[in-house]
Amino acid sequence: MSLPLYPRDGKKKCVILDGGLGTTLEQTFGLDISNTALWSAKAAVEHPSVVVAAHLAFLRAGARIILTSTYQSARSAFERAGYADADARNLMVACVQLAIEARSRFVAEQKAPGADNDSDTGTVKIALSLGPFGAGLAPAQEFDGFYPPPFGPRAYTPDGGNCNAFPQDAAGRAAEAAATEALARFHFERLCVFADDAATWAAVDVIAFETVPLVREIRAIRTAVAALEARHAGARKPWWISCVFPGGHFPESALGEGDAGKVPVGAVVAAALGDSDALAGSARLPRPSALGINCTAMEAVPCVLRHMEAAVQEFRVRGDDCPWLVLYPNGGDVYDPVSQTWVVQDKAGVWGEELMKIVAEAMSRGNWAGVVAGGCCRTGPDDIALLSKGQGE
């Protein structure tokens, strides 16, 4: 059984998440961090006070969960940026400390004499942001999942012929199992950097595995969480997996059986919640406390969500507790990982209002214990303020 994201008190609720930290640091605070392997972690290293200010801006806008500036933080990413292993570890932990400082400052603000006291400041949670393996590749591969061996069949090449899935024959299945194990080691080793620092781990409330593009990486994450809980007594925390659906489709190709399409949403849910996980070598892996969608265009969310809910219902037949839903779509612009630039798109409607409509409909259908709603890339404090206002209406 997974740990609940919030206490199961019988009340359906919506909790506001923050917005896109990296793009907010660029758009609102004027930092240049897009052309780096570290993304928001670069800002945490070079401009820590600005990162604290960005966290505070989201809290003041109504967010009650803030994501740490660790999305692309991995020892390999810091190594490419020129940092020694010990320095990388210290800096990864320091990113979490900035979120802790922001939370402390926000709570102090709310308790100050004359402040417009917010009764729920004590429920502010810090979510450890962990991007997929592909987030640390150049160009980034969280939207396509073209991973190099041993993590995938082949690395991305601009010449075409890219592939993110293994053939479903004996050799392909063996290679996929090895890739899953390699991804599990990657996620486990990164988790241990934070869990090995007792004070930092105690301050983390939730682990957020974000923008996951591959079924085998979902399996690998569950394996890594199991290994962490086995290694660290008392290390269990609520955690979520959010996947990316560019264009409304999961990035992984469905090879075999003559199918050249994409892996269906039902298979994604089965990888996250299913009992059997032969590729990861375990018949019972921990389940995430929440499942969701992030960094996906708003217009694609309703269709993906309907397929996700249909699949989740099948697992509830067995008496499983309802997971939470996590929804944090992007602001609508499209990121080009090759040029590392944003392509501005025409947008219909108001972002916060559109998302709150989706949230209200999801809550009314009763498939989830609750909903966490926020924004991903190109959403800022103003968007979260509007979302928070709509949540209270």
N, C-alpha and C positions, 0 to 999 in steps of 0.2 A: 504494500500500500504506500502511495506517495504521501509526503507531508503536504498538508493543505497550505495554499498560498496565504489564506487568511482563515481565522477560526470558522468552523462550520456551525454557524448559529441559526441556520435556517433562513437567513435573510439574503436575498439576491442583491448584490451591490455592484457598483461601478467605481473603480479606483483610477485616478488620473496619473498617467505616466508622463515623463518629460518628452521633449522633442528631440530633433537631431542635434546632438551636441557638437559634432565636428563642423557641420555647415553653419550652425549658429556662431561658433567661434570665428568663422570666416565672414559671414554676412553681417552679424551684429557687432562683433568686437574687432573686426578688421585684421585677423591673423591670416597668414598664408601657410596652410598646412596640407593642401591637397597633393602636392608633389613630394610625398614622403611615404616611406614604408610604415611610419608610426601613426599617421593621421592624428587624432585628438591627443594621443600620448605625447606627440611632439610638443603640443601646447603645454601639456602638464610638466614637461621637462623644462621648457624655455620660458613659459609664462604661467606659472602655477596660480598666481593671483587672479588671472583672467579666467582660468578654468573654474575657480571657486565662484567668481562673479557670474559665470554662465549657469552653474548649478543653482545659485541663489535666484537668478532671474526666473528659472523654471519653477522653483519652489514658490516664489512670490506670485507666479501666474496661476498657481493652483495644483501643481504636480505634487503627488504624495509618494511617488517612487521616482528616484533619480538613478540613471545609469552611469557607471563609472567611465572614466576616459581610458578604458583598457581594451576597446574593441579589437584593435589590431596588435595589441601587446602580446608578443610571444618572444621567446629568447632568440629565435631565428631572425625575427624582424629587427630586434635591437642589434643583433650581430651585424646585419647588413647596414645598419645605420652607424656602425663603428663603435659600439659599446661592448665592453667585456661582460662575461656572463654574470659576475657578481654585481656589476653596476646595473645590468638589465633587471635582475631580480629586485634590487632595491628600488628602481624606478617604477617597476610594475606595482609594487606595494605602495609607493608614494602616490600613485594615481588614485588609489582607493582612499588614502588619507585626505585627499583634497575634497572628496565627496563627504567624508566624515566631518571635516571642518565646515563645509557649507551647511550641512544639516544642523550642526551645533549653533552656528551663527543665526540660522533661520529660527530655530526654537527660541534662542535668546531674544531675538527681535520680537517675537510674538508674546513673550512674557514681560517685555519692558513696559513700564508705566505709561498709560495712554495709548498703547498699541491696540489695534483692532484685533482682539484676541481670537485666534483660530483654534477651536477646541480640539481639532484632530492633528495638531502638530506632532503629538507624541507617536503618531502612527506613520511618520515619514520613514520609508524604507530605502535602503541602498541596495541596488541590484548590480552585481558584478557582471559587466558587459564582456562577453566572450564571442568574438566573431568566428566564423568557420576557418578551416585551414586555408581556404582560397583567399581570404581577406588579406593575407600576408604575401601573396604572390604578386609578381609584376609582369603584365598588368593584373590587377585584382580579379579574382575568379569566383566571387560569391554569387554572381548572377548567371554564370555558365557552368561552373564546376569542372573546368578542364584542368585536372590535377596531374602533375608529373608522377611517374613511378617513384616510390612504391605506393603512393596514395591514389593513383588513378592510372588509366591505360596510357595516357600520353599528355605532355604539357601543351599548353596553348601555343599555336603558331599563327602568325598573320597570313600565312600562305593557304589557310583553309584545311579541310580534312580533320577538324577537331572532333574529339569524341570524349564523352564523360562517363560512358558505361562499358562494361565488359560483356563479351559474347556469353550467352547462356549455354555454353557447352562445358564439359568437365574442366578443361584448361581455364576457361573464363571464370568459372565459379571459384576455382582455386586461387586465381589471381585476385578476384574480388574479396575473398576471405583474407588474403594477405594485406590488401589495401585497407580493409576495415580494421585489422589489427594495428597497422601503422598509424591510422587516424586516431585510434583509441589511445595509443601511446602519446601522440601529440597533445591531445586534450587532457590526458591524465597528468602529464608532466607540467603543463601550464597550470592546471588546477592546484597542483602541489606547491607551486611558487607562492600562491596566496594562502593555502591552508597551512603551510609550514610556519607562517607568521601568525602566532596565536592571537595577538591583539587585533590584527587586521581581519582575520577570519571571523572573530567574534562580532565585529562591526558590520559584516556583510549579512544582509537579511535574505537575499534571494540570489540565485545564480541564473543569469540570462544567456543562453546559447542562441545567438541571433543569426538571421540571414542564411540559414542552412540550406544548401542547394541539392543535396544528394541523400538518398535513402541510406546508403552505407555509412554516411557520416552521422545520421541520426542513430543508427545502431552503435556506432563507435562512441558517441557521446554517452549513451546509456551504459556502455561497458566501462567507460572512464569514470562515470559517477559511481558505479558499483565498486571499482577498484579504490577510489578515494575513500568511500565509506568503510571499506575493509581495512585500509591503512590507518585512517585517523578515527579513533573512537570519538564519537560525539560530533563528527564532522557533517552529519546530515543537515541539509537545509532544503527549503523549498526551491524548486528550479523549474525553468521553462525552456521549451524549444520553440522558436519561431522560425518559420520557413519563408522563403522568398518565392514569389510567383510572377516573374516578369511576363507581361502580356497575358496574365491570367493562367499561366501554365507552370508547373514545376519544371526546373531546368533539366533534370535528368532524362536522358533518352531511354525509351523502353525497347531495348534490343531483344531479339529472339521472337519466336512465333510469328515472324514476318511483320512485326509491328515497328514502324519507324517513327512513331509518335512520341509522346511524353509519358512519364510515369503518372498514373492517375492519383488524384488527391487521396483516395481511399488507401492506396499503398503507403502513402506518406504517414497517414494516421496509424495504420497497422504497424509500421516500423516504430512509431513512438509509443504506442500503447499495448502492442501485442505481447502475449505471454511467451511465445516461442521465438527464439532468436538464434538459430543454428549457426549463422555466420560468425556471430560474436562468441560462440562457444558456451552459451548459457541458456538454460531453459526458463530462467526467471530473472529478468533484469529490472532494476528500479524504473518506475514510470515517472514522467515529469508531472509536476503539480499543475502545470498549465501548458497549453498548446496554442500556437497562433500563427499570425501572418505579420510580417514586417517588410518595410522597404519595397512595397508593392503599390502600384497606382490605385487610387481610391476606386475608380470605376471597375477594377478587376476584383475587388474584395467581395462583394455580395455573392457572386457566382462561386468563387473558391470556398467561401464560408458555408454555403449550402451543401456542397459536396463534403466538406469537412464534418459538418454536423451529422450528415447521414451516416458517415463512417463511425463517428464517436458513439452514436446511438447503439450500434451493434455491440460495442464493448460494454455498454451499460446493461445489456441483457444478462450478463454474467454477474451482475450485482456490484460492479465497480463503482466507486464514488465518482461523481462528476468532476472532471477537471475544470480549471478556470480557462477562459478564453483571453488571449492577449492579441490586441489589434493595434498596430502602429504603422499605418501606411505612410508613404512618403508624400511630399508636397506636390507631386505631379510632374516635376521636371525629370528628365532622363539623363543618367550619368553615362558618359562614354569612357570606359576604363582605359582605352588605348591613348586617347588624347588627354585623359584626366580632366575633363571639363564637363559642365552641365549644359544640356540642351534644353532651353526654356520651352515649355509647352503651353498652349492655350488651355485655360481651365474654366470649367463651368461650375457655378455654385460656390459656396463658401466652405472652405475645407473643414473647419470645426463643426459646422452645422451638418454637413454631409456625413461625417463620421459619427456624430451623435445619433443620427437617424439609424445608421447601421447597428450601432450598439443597442439602441432601444429595441429594435426588432429582434436582435439576437437574444436579449434578456427575456423578451416576451415569449420566445419559443421554449424556454426552459431547459435547454440542453447543457447549460454550463452552471457551475457553482457561483460564478461571478465573472465580471469582465474587467480587464485592465486595458485602458484606452489611452493612446498617446500618439506621438508622431515620430517619424524617422527623418531621413535626409530632406533638407529644405523646408522643415517646419521649425518655427522658433517660438519664443515665449508668448508672442501675441496670439499665435494659433492655439497654444495650450490654454491661454487665458479664456479664449472664446469657447474652447472645448469644455473647460471647467465650469464656465457660466452655464452652458447648455446642460451639463450634467446635473446642475442644481435646480433646473427649472422643471 
